[in-house]
Amino acid sequence: MNKTLQAIRGMNDILPAETPVWQHIESLIRTSCQQYGYSEIRFPIVESTTLFKRTIGEVTDIVEKEMYTFDDRNGDSLTLRPEGTAGCVRAGIEHGLLYNQIQRLWYMGPFYRHERPQKGRYRQFHQLGAECFGLPGADTDAELILLSKRLIDKLGLSDAVTLEINTLGSVESRQAHRVALMDYLNENKDALDEDSLRRLNSNPLRILDSKNPDMQNLITQAPSLIDYLDDESKKHFSDLQHFLDELDITYVINPRLVRGLDYYCHTVFEWTTTSLGAQGTVCAGGRYDGLVKQLGGKSTPAVGFAMGLERIALMLENLEKENPLQAYIIPLSDKALITAMQLGEDLREHGVNLVVGNNTSMKNQMKRADNSGAELAIILGDDEIEKNTVTLKHLREKSPQENISLQELFAKF
């Protein structure tokens, strides 16, 4: 017997009962991004592997362990995109969108990482990304946080999340902090786990992002980057707090928030929740002023965020789902079936969502109409066709069945 084919582990189907929640999320995303002047960009799900190694950092879990990388028939190394910022920047440079320009861009779609699947963490996952190029000020950071907050508010999740912020400062301040951090970690080398030992010389800041419970005390006592900020970095972070305070956005400063990608600088932020267990981050982002130049473009300030749509959908599992069907047409004869299909097209032109049944028994069609969730059953037989009428039956309320003209039918919607 052939083995039953199933979806790849960690890559999930989104079934018809679940898609209304996704459509609701996607609709709010499109509306909110447009309200802030962001334009949609779409780029491939496959990119050159070099792109992600240069942007994310070679000594990161994503590049070392999680990327779906393969050689194509030409021998080129390609990777399914594990995140969106790198591809967005690559597209912006390639098509001349970034230099000396202000661009507000958003995108939405699937991304891929070979992680251990669990609730809120998948190997194919979907994200909204929003990226702003050409504006260096903390006011732009605050506006992007405002956009993410508007989405969270519109989704009804304000009471379920907390905004955490931090600063990674400038390259110079991070270098000064790195010296102190390396001294501290080398003094406590025996307490480091295998991943941290591997990162010790290449990317010690990432050690502060470790989730290993045995290392939390060590991490808590490590030198804080905030103590090594230069004046420019201090002012940027102070300005951000001022904007958030004046905009009445509640936040928590988390000095251990470093983010998992190498390209961040200055502002970093996360919206976190306690309702999803270990996968508590639903939206995260920050500033990455050096990335465009790093990829071969002209120096361009930039800031962005990504929002995990699976995690949002999990938090909206109890959302009341609206049934999109308004009517179900029940034809009672072969002649009525043709007329029903024509009537269906006329009603759809009128803006009605409906299904036309097939010519089976009245009992079976009524059962299907009821199961469809439609509000009304429109019954059409030879008598109705002759009189230019339909029989209308309310499926969700106790109202008498009525025979009405086609003009009266259109007035019902």
FIVEX-284369 format. One record per residue (C-alpha): residue number from 1; residue in one letter; z, y, x. Coordinates in nm, 3 decimals. Example, Ala and Ser with C-alpha at 12.3 -4.5 7.8 and 13.67 -1.06 7.14 Angstrom:
+-----+------+---------+---------+---------+
| seq | type |       Z |       Y |       X |
+-----+------+---------+---------+---------+
|   1 |    A |   0.780 |  -0.450 |   1.230 |
|   2 |    S |   0.714 |  -0.106 |   1.367 |
+-----+------+---------+---------+---------+
% end
This chain:
+-----+------+---------+---------+---------+
| seq | type |       Z |       Y |       X |
+-----+------+---------+---------+---------+
|   1 |    M |   0.000 |   0.000 |   0.000 |
|   2 |    N |  -0.089 |   0.344 |   0.126 |
|   3 |    K |   0.203 |   0.572 |   0.205 |
|   4 |    T |   0.241 |   0.857 |  -0.044 |
|   5 |    L |   0.133 |   1.184 |   0.114 |
|   6 |    Q |   0.399 |   1.455 |   0.120 |
|   7 |    A |   0.426 |   1.812 |   0.243 |
|   8 |    I |   0.515 |   1.857 |   0.610 |
|   9 |    R |   0.890 |   1.881 |   0.658 |
|  10 |    G |   1.002 |   2.243 |   0.635 |
|  11 |    M |   0.677 |   2.355 |   0.469 |
|  12 |    N |   0.743 |   2.376 |   0.097 |
|  13 |    D |   0.536 |   2.395 |  -0.218 |
|  14 |    I |   0.610 |   2.685 |  -0.452 |
|  15 |    L |   0.580 |   2.532 |  -0.798 |
|  16 |    P |   0.472 |   2.704 |  -1.122 |
|  17 |    A |   0.834 |   2.732 |  -1.241 |
|  18 |    E |   0.918 |   2.924 |  -0.922 |
|  19 |    T |   0.616 |   3.153 |  -0.890 |
|  20 |    P |   0.735 |   3.413 |  -1.146 |
|  21 |    V |   1.023 |   3.503 |  -0.910 |
|  22 |    W |   0.779 |   3.532 |  -0.618 |
|  23 |    Q |   0.538 |   3.744 |  -0.824 |
|  24 |    H |   0.827 |   3.971 |  -0.919 |
|  25 |    I |   0.926 |   4.015 |  -0.553 |
|  26 |    E |   0.566 |   4.072 |  -0.440 |
|  27 |    S |   0.502 |   4.327 |  -0.715 |
|  28 |    L |   0.811 |   4.529 |  -0.616 |
|  29 |    I |   0.704 |   4.513 |  -0.250 |
|  30 |    R |   0.357 |   4.654 |  -0.323 |
|  31 |    T |   0.494 |   4.932 |  -0.542 |
|  32 |    S |   0.774 |   5.033 |  -0.305 |
|  33 |    C |   0.554 |   5.035 |   0.007 |
|  34 |    Q |   0.296 |   5.251 |  -0.169 |
|  35 |    Q |   0.569 |   5.494 |  -0.276 |
|  36 |    Y |   0.654 |   5.553 |   0.090 |
|  37 |    G |   0.293 |   5.601 |   0.196 |
|  38 |    Y |   0.251 |   5.260 |   0.363 |
|  39 |    S |  -0.096 |   5.100 |   0.364 |
|  40 |    E |  -0.151 |   4.724 |   0.363 |
|  41 |    I |  -0.295 |   4.554 |   0.673 |
|  42 |    R |  -0.396 |   4.187 |   0.695 |
|  43 |    F |  -0.441 |   4.003 |   1.025 |
|  44 |    P |  -0.499 |   3.636 |   1.121 |
|  45 |    I |  -0.227 |   3.371 |   1.110 |
|  46 |    V |  -0.353 |   3.240 |   1.446 |
|  47 |    E |  -0.345 |   3.451 |   1.764 |
|  48 |    S |  -0.374 |   3.397 |   2.137 |
|  49 |    T |  -0.055 |   3.237 |   2.271 |
|  50 |    T |  -0.040 |   3.506 |   2.541 |
|  51 |    L |   0.021 |   3.771 |   2.274 |
|  52 |    F |   0.354 |   3.622 |   2.172 |
|  53 |    K |   0.464 |   3.536 |   2.526 |
|  54 |    R |   0.409 |   3.897 |   2.630 |
|  55 |    T |   0.580 |   4.054 |   2.328 |
|  56 |    I |   0.860 |   3.822 |   2.219 |
|  57 |    G |   0.962 |   3.722 |   2.573 |
|  58 |    E |   0.910 |   3.390 |   2.749 |
|  59 |    V |   1.285 |   3.317 |   2.773 |
|  60 |    T |   1.349 |   3.317 |   2.397 |
|  61 |    D |   1.406 |   3.032 |   2.155 |
|  62 |    I |   1.088 |   3.127 |   1.968 |
|  63 |    V |   0.857 |   3.094 |   2.270 |
|  64 |    E |   1.041 |   2.809 |   2.442 |
|  65 |    K |   1.113 |   2.585 |   2.143 |
|  66 |    E |   0.972 |   2.703 |   1.812 |
|  67 |    M |   0.608 |   2.810 |   1.836 |
|  68 |    Y |   0.328 |   2.597 |   1.690 |
|  69 |    T |   0.091 |   2.611 |   1.989 |
|  70 |    F |  -0.227 |   2.411 |   2.046 |
|  71 |    D |  -0.550 |   2.416 |   2.245 |
|  72 |    D |  -0.866 |   2.465 |   2.042 |
|  73 |    R |  -1.198 |   2.297 |   2.119 |
|  74 |    N |  -1.281 |   2.564 |   2.377 |
|  75 |    G |  -0.957 |   2.495 |   2.560 |
|  76 |    D |  -0.800 |   2.829 |   2.455 |
|  77 |    S |  -0.427 |   2.822 |   2.381 |
|  78 |    L |  -0.364 |   2.945 |   2.025 |
|  79 |    T |  -0.042 |   2.986 |   1.827 |
|  80 |    L |   0.039 |   3.008 |   1.457 |
|  81 |    R |   0.205 |   3.347 |   1.425 |
|  82 |    P |   0.589 |   3.319 |   1.447 |
|  83 |    E |   0.640 |   3.686 |   1.355 |
|  84 |    G |   0.430 |   3.984 |   1.245 |
|  85 |    T |   0.492 |   4.283 |   1.469 |
|  86 |    A |   0.293 |   4.151 |   1.766 |
|  87 |    G |  -0.017 |   4.080 |   1.555 |
|  88 |    C |   0.011 |   4.416 |   1.379 |
|  89 |    V |   0.029 |   4.601 |   1.712 |
|  90 |    R |  -0.260 |   4.398 |   1.853 |
|  91 |    A |  -0.475 |   4.484 |   1.549 |
|  92 |    G |  -0.375 |   4.851 |   1.571 |
|  93 |    I |  -0.476 |   4.876 |   1.937 |
|  94 |    E |  -0.797 |   4.678 |   1.892 |
|  95 |    H |  -0.919 |   4.894 |   1.604 |
|  96 |    G |  -0.805 |   5.230 |   1.738 |
|  97 |    L |  -0.541 |   5.291 |   1.471 |
|  98 |    L |  -0.244 |   5.394 |   1.686 |
|  99 |    Y |  -0.316 |   5.638 |   1.967 |
| 100 |    N |  -0.219 |   5.995 |   1.879 |
| 101 |    Q |  -0.191 |   5.897 |   1.512 |
| 102 |    I |   0.080 |   5.837 |   1.256 |
| 103 |    Q |   0.038 |   5.501 |   1.082 |
| 104 |    R |   0.257 |   5.343 |   0.817 |
| 105 |    L |   0.152 |   4.981 |   0.769 |
| 106 |    W |   0.282 |   4.685 |   0.570 |
| 107 |    Y |   0.186 |   4.320 |   0.547 |
| 108 |    M |   0.303 |   4.008 |   0.369 |
| 109 |    G |   0.232 |   3.640 |   0.426 |
| 110 |    P |   0.326 |   3.312 |   0.593 |
| 111 |    F |   0.472 |   3.267 |   0.942 |
| 112 |    Y |   0.552 |   2.951 |   1.140 |
| 113 |    R |   0.839 |   2.831 |   1.359 |
| 114 |    H |   0.935 |   2.473 |   1.443 |
| 115 |    E |   1.302 |   2.503 |   1.354 |
| 116 |    R |   1.546 |   2.256 |   1.199 |
| 117 |    P |   1.484 |   2.298 |   0.825 |
| 118 |    Q |   1.782 |   2.396 |   0.611 |
| 119 |    K |   1.856 |   2.621 |   0.316 |
| 120 |    G |   1.700 |   2.959 |   0.390 |
| 121 |    R |   1.527 |   2.842 |   0.710 |
| 122 |    Y |   1.184 |   2.679 |   0.699 |
| 123 |    R |   0.896 |   2.595 |   0.931 |
| 124 |    Q |   0.651 |   2.784 |   0.712 |
| 125 |    F |   0.822 |   3.093 |   0.574 |
| 126 |    H |   0.705 |   3.418 |   0.419 |
| 127 |    Q |   0.792 |   3.772 |   0.519 |
| 128 |    L |   0.728 |   4.131 |   0.428 |
| 129 |    G |   0.673 |   4.343 |   0.737 |
| 130 |    A |   0.670 |   4.725 |   0.749 |
| 131 |    E |   0.579 |   4.913 |   1.070 |
| 132 |    C |   0.564 |   5.288 |   1.138 |
| 133 |    F |   0.381 |   5.418 |   1.447 |
| 134 |    G |   0.374 |   5.762 |   1.606 |
| 135 |    L |   0.711 |   5.905 |   1.497 |
| 136 |    P |   0.997 |   5.894 |   1.754 |
| 137 |    G |   1.286 |   6.045 |   1.557 |
| 138 |    A |   1.594 |   5.885 |   1.406 |
| 139 |    D |   1.483 |   6.032 |   1.073 |
| 140 |    T |   1.197 |   5.778 |   1.073 |
| 141 |    D |   1.444 |   5.496 |   1.141 |
| 142 |    A |   1.652 |   5.619 |   0.848 |
| 143 |    E |   1.347 |   5.642 |   0.620 |
| 144 |    L |   1.252 |   5.282 |   0.702 |
| 145 |    I |   1.607 |   5.173 |   0.620 |
| 146 |    L |   1.569 |   5.370 |   0.294 |
| 147 |    L |   1.255 |   5.168 |   0.214 |
| 148 |    S |   1.435 |   4.841 |   0.276 |
| 149 |    K |   1.729 |   4.964 |   0.065 |
| 150 |    R |   1.499 |   5.061 |  -0.224 |
| 151 |    L |   1.356 |   4.709 |  -0.225 |
| 152 |    I |   1.704 |   4.557 |  -0.222 |
| 153 |    D |   1.816 |   4.790 |  -0.501 |
| 154 |    K |   1.509 |   4.717 |  -0.715 |
| 155 |    L |   1.570 |   4.344 |  -0.667 |
| 156 |    G |   1.925 |   4.388 |  -0.795 |
| 157 |    L |   2.085 |   4.266 |  -0.471 |
| 158 |    S |   2.275 |   4.577 |  -0.361 |
| 159 |    D |   2.618 |   4.424 |  -0.416 |
| 160 |    A |   2.525 |   4.105 |  -0.230 |
| 161 |    V |   2.423 |   4.255 |   0.108 |
| 162 |    T |   2.570 |   4.466 |   0.390 |
| 163 |    L |   2.380 |   4.695 |   0.625 |
| 164 |    E |   2.470 |   4.649 |   0.993 |
| 165 |    I |   2.339 |   4.885 |   1.262 |
| 166 |    N |   2.354 |   4.912 |   1.638 |
| 167 |    T |   2.168 |   5.072 |   1.927 |
| 168 |    L |   2.013 |   4.900 |   2.227 |
| 169 |    G |   1.961 |   5.234 |   2.400 |
| 170 |    S |   1.687 |   5.316 |   2.648 |
| 171 |    V |   1.549 |   5.094 |   2.924 |
| 172 |    E |   1.767 |   5.281 |   3.174 |
| 173 |    S |   2.088 |   5.235 |   2.976 |
| 174 |    R |   2.015 |   4.866 |   2.923 |
| 175 |    Q |   1.963 |   4.822 |   3.299 |
| 176 |    A |   2.304 |   4.979 |   3.372 |
| 177 |    H |   2.464 |   4.758 |   3.109 |
| 178 |    R |   2.281 |   4.452 |   3.246 |
| 179 |    V |   2.446 |   4.493 |   3.588 |
| 180 |    A |   2.795 |   4.500 |   3.432 |
| 181 |    L |   2.712 |   4.217 |   3.192 |
| 182 |    M |   2.576 |   3.995 |   3.472 |
| 183 |    D |   2.893 |   4.048 |   3.677 |
| 184 |    Y |   3.109 |   3.956 |   3.376 |
| 185 |    L |   2.905 |   3.647 |   3.284 |
| 186 |    N |   2.893 |   3.521 |   3.642 |
| 187 |    E |   3.270 |   3.551 |   3.659 |
| 188 |    N |   3.289 |   3.334 |   3.344 |
| 189 |    K |   2.999 |   3.104 |   3.426 |
| 190 |    D |   3.202 |   2.789 |   3.352 |
| 191 |    A |   3.238 |   2.898 |   2.986 |
| 192 |    L |   2.862 |   2.937 |   2.926 |
| 193 |    D |   2.667 |   2.675 |   2.731 |
| 194 |    E |   2.333 |   2.531 |   2.843 |
| 195 |    D |   2.118 |   2.792 |   2.663 |
| 196 |    S |   2.325 |   3.079 |   2.805 |
| 197 |    L |   2.305 |   2.945 |   3.160 |
| 198 |    R |   1.927 |   2.929 |   3.121 |
| 199 |    R |   1.917 |   3.294 |   3.008 |
| 200 |    L |   2.172 |   3.425 |   3.257 |
| 201 |    N |   1.923 |   3.562 |   3.509 |
| 202 |    S |   1.623 |   3.623 |   3.282 |
| 203 |    N |   1.769 |   3.772 |   2.963 |
| 204 |    P |   2.150 |   3.803 |   2.967 |
| 205 |    L |   2.157 |   4.038 |   2.666 |
| 206 |    R |   2.041 |   3.747 |   2.447 |
| 207 |    I |   2.361 |   3.560 |   2.536 |
| 208 |    L |   2.546 |   3.811 |   2.319 |
| 209 |    D |   2.338 |   3.684 |   2.026 |
| 210 |    S |   2.464 |   3.325 |   2.069 |
| 211 |    K |   2.600 |   3.160 |   1.753 |
| 212 |    N |   2.799 |   2.899 |   1.952 |
| 213 |    P |   3.156 |   2.925 |   1.814 |
| 214 |    D |   3.302 |   2.818 |   2.149 |
| 215 |    M |   3.160 |   3.130 |   2.312 |
| 216 |    Q |   3.260 |   3.393 |   2.058 |
| 217 |    N |   3.577 |   3.498 |   2.239 |
| 218 |    L |   3.383 |   3.537 |   2.562 |
| 219 |    I |   3.115 |   3.742 |   2.384 |
| 220 |    T |   3.374 |   3.964 |   2.214 |
| 221 |    Q |   3.524 |   4.065 |   2.548 |
| 222 |    A |   3.190 |   4.125 |   2.722 |
| 223 |    P |   3.096 |   4.480 |   2.832 |
| 224 |    S |   2.955 |   4.674 |   2.536 |
| 225 |    L |   2.615 |   4.839 |   2.563 |
| 226 |    I |   2.746 |   5.143 |   2.373 |
| 227 |    D |   2.963 |   5.227 |   2.677 |
| 228 |    Y |   2.651 |   5.254 |   2.897 |
| 229 |    L |   2.428 |   5.470 |   2.674 |
| 230 |    D |   2.260 |   5.775 |   2.825 |
| 231 |    D |   2.276 |   6.109 |   2.646 |
| 232 |    E |   1.937 |   6.065 |   2.477 |
| 233 |    S |   2.034 |   5.723 |   2.339 |
| 234 |    K |   2.371 |   5.852 |   2.219 |
| 235 |    K |   2.201 |   6.140 |   2.037 |
| 236 |    H |   1.944 |   5.910 |   1.872 |
| 237 |    F |   2.219 |   5.682 |   1.742 |
| 238 |    S |   2.434 |   5.976 |   1.635 |
| 239 |    D |   2.138 |   6.130 |   1.450 |
| 240 |    L |   2.073 |   5.800 |   1.272 |
| 241 |    Q |   2.433 |   5.782 |   1.151 |
| 242 |    H |   2.413 |   6.144 |   1.034 |
| 243 |    F |   2.102 |   6.073 |   0.826 |
| 244 |    L |   2.253 |   5.758 |   0.676 |
| 245 |    D |   2.577 |   5.943 |   0.594 |
| 246 |    E |   2.392 |   6.231 |   0.429 |
| 247 |    L |   2.172 |   5.986 |   0.234 |
| 248 |    D |   2.489 |   5.807 |   0.115 |
| 249 |    I |   2.386 |   5.475 |   0.270 |
| 250 |    T |   2.686 |   5.258 |   0.352 |
| 251 |    Y |   2.669 |   5.076 |   0.685 |
| 252 |    V |   2.877 |   4.892 |   0.943 |
| 253 |    I |   2.832 |   4.941 |   1.320 |
| 254 |    N |   2.806 |   4.599 |   1.484 |
| 255 |    P |   2.806 |   4.640 |   1.865 |
| 256 |    R |   2.703 |   4.273 |   1.909 |
| 257 |    L |   2.387 |   4.309 |   1.705 |
| 258 |    V |   2.108 |   4.270 |   1.961 |
| 259 |    R |   1.820 |   4.101 |   1.767 |
| 260 |    G |   1.632 |   3.802 |   1.904 |
| 261 |    L |   1.313 |   3.964 |   2.038 |
| 262 |    D |   1.271 |   4.133 |   2.376 |
| 263 |    Y |   1.076 |   4.436 |   2.261 |
| 264 |    Y |   1.349 |   4.627 |   2.072 |
| 265 |    C |   1.509 |   4.953 |   2.193 |
| 266 |    H |   1.739 |   5.215 |   2.038 |
| 267 |    T |   1.797 |   5.142 |   1.667 |
| 268 |    V |   1.840 |   4.784 |   1.545 |
| 269 |    F |   1.960 |   4.691 |   1.197 |
| 270 |    E |   2.012 |   4.396 |   0.964 |
| 271 |    W |   2.084 |   4.348 |   0.595 |
| 272 |    T |   2.316 |   4.046 |   0.578 |
| 273 |    T |   2.466 |   3.837 |   0.299 |
| 274 |    T |   2.738 |   3.573 |   0.267 |
| 275 |    S |   2.565 |   3.398 |  -0.023 |
| 276 |    L |   2.321 |   3.188 |   0.184 |
| 277 |    G |   2.559 |   3.013 |   0.422 |
| 278 |    A |   2.452 |   3.019 |   0.787 |
| 279 |    Q |   2.123 |   3.200 |   0.714 |
| 280 |    G |   2.284 |   3.532 |   0.637 |
| 281 |    T |   2.013 |   3.779 |   0.749 |
| 282 |    V |   1.770 |   3.875 |   0.472 |
| 283 |    C |   1.609 |   4.176 |   0.641 |
| 284 |    A |   1.609 |   4.291 |   1.003 |
| 285 |    G |   1.432 |   4.539 |   1.223 |
| 286 |    G |   1.451 |   4.820 |   1.471 |
| 287 |    R |   1.267 |   5.047 |   1.712 |
| 288 |    Y |   1.022 |   4.919 |   1.975 |
| 289 |    D |   0.880 |   5.226 |   2.150 |
| 290 |    G |   0.747 |   5.037 |   2.454 |
| 291 |    L |   0.556 |   4.755 |   2.285 |
| 292 |    V |   0.221 |   4.929 |   2.227 |
| 293 |    K |   0.194 |   5.026 |   2.595 |
| 294 |    Q |   0.310 |   4.676 |   2.696 |
| 295 |    L |   0.010 |   4.532 |   2.509 |
| 296 |    G |  -0.239 |   4.764 |   2.674 |
| 297 |    G |  -0.237 |   5.065 |   2.440 |
| 298 |    K |  -0.123 |   5.420 |   2.502 |
| 299 |    S |   0.253 |   5.487 |   2.482 |
| 300 |    T |   0.339 |   5.506 |   2.111 |
| 301 |    P |   0.681 |   5.524 |   1.941 |
| 302 |    A |   0.726 |   5.259 |   1.672 |
| 303 |    V |   0.985 |   5.115 |   1.434 |
| 304 |    G |   0.968 |   4.837 |   1.176 |
| 305 |    F |   1.142 |   4.561 |   0.983 |
| 306 |    A |   1.079 |   4.215 |   0.839 |
| 307 |    M |   1.226 |   4.079 |   0.515 |
| 308 |    G |   1.251 |   3.704 |   0.451 |
| 309 |    L |   1.104 |   3.629 |   0.109 |
| 310 |    E |   1.240 |   3.273 |   0.078 |
| 311 |    R |   1.592 |   3.407 |   0.126 |
| 312 |    I |   1.533 |   3.680 |  -0.130 |
| 313 |    A |   1.394 |   3.421 |  -0.374 |
| 314 |    L |   1.703 |   3.201 |  -0.323 |
| 315 |    M |   1.925 |   3.497 |  -0.411 |
| 316 |    L |   1.718 |   3.554 |  -0.727 |
| 317 |    E |   1.727 |   3.193 |  -0.850 |
| 318 |    N |   1.908 |   3.300 |  -1.167 |
| 319 |    L |   1.660 |   3.576 |  -1.248 |
| 320 |    E |   1.554 |   3.553 |  -1.613 |
| 321 |    K |   1.192 |   3.445 |  -1.606 |
| 322 |    E |   0.947 |   3.609 |  -1.845 |
| 323 |    N |   0.681 |   3.379 |  -1.984 |
| 324 |    P |   0.341 |   3.539 |  -1.927 |
| 325 |    L |   0.179 |   3.364 |  -2.227 |
| 326 |    Q |   0.168 |   3.560 |  -2.550 |
| 327 |    A |  -0.044 |   3.329 |  -2.766 |
| 328 |    Y |  -0.179 |   2.975 |  -2.798 |
| 329 |    I |  -0.495 |   2.926 |  -3.007 |
| 330 |    I |  -0.513 |   2.597 |  -3.196 |
| 331 |    P |  -0.868 |   2.497 |  -3.308 |
| 332 |    L |  -0.887 |   2.230 |  -3.581 |
| 333 |    S |  -1.253 |   2.124 |  -3.550 |
| 334 |    D |  -1.546 |   2.118 |  -3.310 |
| 335 |    K |  -1.685 |   2.431 |  -3.473 |
| 336 |    A |  -1.343 |   2.598 |  -3.454 |
| 337 |    L |  -1.315 |   2.515 |  -3.083 |
| 338 |    I |  -1.624 |   2.724 |  -2.999 |
| 339 |    T |  -1.500 |   3.009 |  -3.219 |
| 340 |    A |  -1.152 |   2.982 |  -3.064 |
| 341 |    M |  -1.299 |   3.016 |  -2.713 |
| 342 |    Q |  -1.494 |   3.325 |  -2.821 |
| 343 |    L |  -1.184 |   3.472 |  -2.992 |
| 344 |    G |  -0.983 |   3.397 |  -2.677 |
| 345 |    E |  -1.220 |   3.603 |  -2.465 |
| 346 |    D |  -1.203 |   3.895 |  -2.710 |
| 347 |    L |  -0.821 |   3.885 |  -2.706 |
| 348 |    R |  -0.811 |   3.867 |  -2.326 |
| 349 |    E |  -1.031 |   4.180 |  -2.316 |
| 350 |    H |  -0.760 |   4.331 |  -2.537 |
| 351 |    G |  -0.501 |   4.245 |  -2.269 |
| 352 |    V |  -0.354 |   3.930 |  -2.422 |
| 353 |    N |  -0.246 |   3.633 |  -2.206 |
| 354 |    L |  -0.328 |   3.313 |  -2.393 |
| 355 |    V |  -0.436 |   2.951 |  -2.380 |
| 356 |    V |  -0.701 |   2.789 |  -2.601 |
| 357 |    G |  -0.607 |   2.435 |  -2.702 |
| 358 |    N |  -0.851 |   2.147 |  -2.733 |
| 359 |    N |  -0.959 |   1.975 |  -3.053 |
| 360 |    T |  -0.686 |   1.710 |  -3.088 |
| 361 |    S |  -0.445 |   1.653 |  -3.373 |
| 362 |    M |  -0.261 |   1.950 |  -3.522 |
| 363 |    K |   0.073 |   1.786 |  -3.437 |
| 364 |    N |  -0.013 |   1.744 |  -3.067 |
| 365 |    Q |  -0.148 |   2.097 |  -3.037 |
| 366 |    M |   0.159 |   2.248 |  -3.201 |
| 367 |    K |   0.378 |   2.057 |  -2.956 |
| 368 |    R |   0.175 |   2.188 |  -2.662 |
| 369 |    A |   0.187 |   2.542 |  -2.802 |
| 370 |    D |   0.566 |   2.522 |  -2.832 |
| 371 |    N |   0.604 |   2.380 |  -2.480 |
| 372 |    S |   0.383 |   2.656 |  -2.336 |
| 373 |    G |   0.643 |   2.920 |  -2.412 |
| 374 |    A |   0.396 |   3.135 |  -2.605 |
| 375 |    E |   0.529 |   3.363 |  -2.876 |
| 376 |    L |   0.255 |   3.297 |  -3.131 |
| 377 |    A |   0.033 |   3.007 |  -3.237 |
| 378 |    I |  -0.306 |   3.118 |  -3.374 |
| 379 |    I |  -0.443 |   2.841 |  -3.594 |
| 380 |    L |  -0.819 |   2.838 |  -3.652 |
| 381 |    G |  -0.994 |   2.592 |  -3.883 |
| 382 |    D |  -1.320 |   2.586 |  -4.078 |
| 383 |    D |  -1.158 |   2.767 |  -4.375 |
| 384 |    E |  -1.035 |   3.048 |  -4.151 |
| 385 |    I |  -1.378 |   3.082 |  -3.991 |
| 386 |    E |  -1.544 |   3.110 |  -4.333 |
| 387 |    K |  -1.299 |   3.380 |  -4.446 |
| 388 |    N |  -1.293 |   3.559 |  -4.106 |
| 389 |    T |  -0.915 |   3.508 |  -4.081 |
| 390 |    V |  -0.659 |   3.315 |  -3.875 |
| 391 |    T |  -0.327 |   3.151 |  -3.958 |
| 392 |    L |  -0.043 |   3.291 |  -3.753 |
| 393 |    K |   0.275 |   3.096 |  -3.677 |
| 394 |    H |   0.572 |   3.249 |  -3.494 |
| 395 |    L |   0.709 |   3.002 |  -3.237 |
| 396 |    R |   1.021 |   3.184 |  -3.119 |
| 397 |    E |   1.159 |   3.331 |  -3.441 |
| 398 |    K |   1.207 |   3.226 |  -3.800 |
| 399 |    S |   0.927 |   3.404 |  -3.981 |
| 400 |    P |   0.694 |   3.273 |  -4.252 |
| 401 |    Q |   0.350 |   3.150 |  -4.151 |
| 402 |    E |   0.087 |   3.406 |  -4.251 |
| 403 |    N |  -0.286 |   3.421 |  -4.299 |
| 404 |    I |  -0.425 |   3.747 |  -4.162 |
| 405 |    S |  -0.759 |   3.910 |  -4.085 |
| 406 |    L |  -0.891 |   3.938 |  -3.730 |
| 407 |    Q |  -0.829 |   4.312 |  -3.741 |
| 408 |    E |  -0.463 |   4.247 |  -3.828 |
| 409 |    L |  -0.444 |   3.987 |  -3.548 |
| 410 |    F |  -0.552 |   4.236 |  -3.280 |
| 411 |    A |  -0.297 |   4.483 |  -3.413 |
| 412 |    K |  -0.020 |   4.231 |  -3.333 |
| 413 |    F |  -0.069 |   4.286 |  -2.957 |
+-----+------+---------+---------+---------+
% end
